Amino acid sequence: MNKRTSLIAIVAILLIGGLLWFQNGTKNPDTLEVAINLPLSGPIAAFMEPYPVGLKMGLEEGGDALNLPTPYFSLDVQDNAGKPSQAISVMQRQKLHGFDVYVSGSTEMTMAIIGEVDATKKPHFLITFDAYMTGKGPDRLRILPNYKLEGPLWVEYAKRRGAKRIFMLTLNNAPIEEEFSKIVEPGVKTLGAEFRRERFEWTGSDYRALALKVQEYQPDLIMVNGYSVHLYPAIGALRSLGLVKDHNTIAALDFGDLLYNGTPKAELVDVAFVCPLFEIPGAVPQSADWRKRYEARAGNRPSYVAAYAYDTGRMIANAYKKNPHPTKADLVAVLPMEGVSGKVAVDGEGDLASTLTIAAVEPDGNVITLK
């Protein structure tokens, strides 16, 4: 009986090995392997979900425009559920399979795996907001708005309004702490403005109590940074005390998420917010037709996340045309390019160098650049 069991085990191993050899042996050596490791479930899934859809659409339409073979790429989309341990497990499986291009997010999950991805020397697109993460690795890229771009706009807005007393409400997390301590606060100091900062936690914060502290301070400018699930109640508490008026409150990039989740427009007016040009109707003419194609495909309106993902897919397709297994240098070489998100370019660290703006929602729901 033991001999029979051993024989069966040996045959099974040989069959599995033969199958793996067959699969590897028949795999097209020019197939572009793209691995995605994102939180597609959990509290920030709504922000991340459009990314794989937009990226695949960009890879496909970019490939069609260049007459690339169909299919020329393989897309492995995995959900890390917002857990660093799961991000590590996902990355290890993807690394075993092999990849040419890697995509990961958000901050905690990327930080858990970034060293191992760096070691592969493959291009790594970061879906994170951290100001300085991209420049810390030679193969990292980021085609996404981030705090490196956003931070200076907080300061610019304070200067524009001639603010003398500024109250800052910020989520207590590492990327936002870095943005405010290294960019915003030093910038505000150069303006000669006074400021106070209060931090709130991911859950359990008393926004009414925080709003009362703002009221007591009597600022002429209020800055609020966090995820949309924090911005909504925080600004609501400020509004309930009559503190939100005449765009004296500026919110972070995540405020734009509220444009897509059914939030009543009356609850969005009078707030300035950092905004990609994609969200401003008419600012990027080529985005109009793409919005229709995306909506027909996905069944929902595309956010700026989907737009930047699409442009990343086109960027990869253009690089593939010259090298089926592109390096970071190959990818950067196809830039700048005009995309549905606007002009796509990167700085010397591989970080998005495109322009963001300060916007506001009008009573009719239109998003406008705030002059």
Number of C-alpha atoms within 10 A of each C-alpha: 6 7 8 9 10 11 12 12 12 12 12 12 12 12 12 12 12 12 12 12 12 11 11 11 10 9 10 11 10 13 18 22 19 19 24 24 28 28 26 22 14 12 12 17 15 15 18 18 17 22 26 24 18 25 23 20 22 24 25 21 17 21 23 14 11 14 10 17 11 10 12 17 22 15 16 15 16 19 18 25 19 22 16 19 15 18 26 20 13 20 25 15 10 20 15 8 11 14 21 20 22 24 23 25 23 23 19 16 23 23 17 16 21 18 11 14 22 16 10 15 16 19 24 26 23 23 24 23 23 20 21 15 20 21 16 10 17 16 21 24 26 24 24 25 26 21 21 19 21 25 22 17 21 24 20 16 18 25 17 10 12 14 21 16 18 23 22 22 24 23 22 15 13 11 19 19 17 17 22 21 11 13 20 21 20 12 21 23 12 10 15 13 16 14 18 15 15 14 16 19 13 12 9 7 15 13 19 17 12 18 21 15 14 22 15 9 14 14 20 16 22 27 19 23 25 24 20 19 16 22 22 18 15 23 24 19 20 22 16 11 13 10 22 20 12 10 17 20 24 26 26 24 22 20 24 23 18 17 18 12 9 8 12 11 15 12 15 22 19 19 21 24 30 25 26 25 23 24 23 17 14 12 16 17 14 15 19 14 10 15 18 15 15 19 12 11 11 13 10 13 14 22 21 23 24 26 29 26 26 30 27 26 23 26 25 28 29 24 22 23 15 12 15 19 20 21 19 20 13 19 21 19 12 17 15 14 13 13 21 24 27 22 18 22 19 17 12 9 18 22 25 21 20 19 15 18 18 23 24 24 23 15 13 9 14 13 18 20 18 12 8
